[in-house]
Amino acid sequence: MTVKASVTIPDDVYEEVKKLSDNFSFIVAEALKEYLRKKKIEKAVGSFGTWEQREESSADIVNNMRKEDIRRNARRHR
């Protein structure tokens, strides 16, 4: 699926992009994908410190989640 959108871009940026490619939509889509990729990385890197603030180790947290999941599944099969 594609969406048409209207955006305002400085003339000099538009002209420079048009020199590189006749497919302006493709260039914009690729630029947005790269922007989103960078934002996801920033978010992931930003979350690293939050684990340090926890009293339990990450392994303990995962093991507890697994135990809870096993209990939840056991109740479901009764």
Buried (B, 14 or more C-beta within 10 A) or exposed (E): EEEEEEEEEEEEEEEEBEEEEEEEEEBBEEEEEEEEEEEEEEEEEEEEEEEEEEEEEEEEEEEEEEEEEEEEEEEEEE
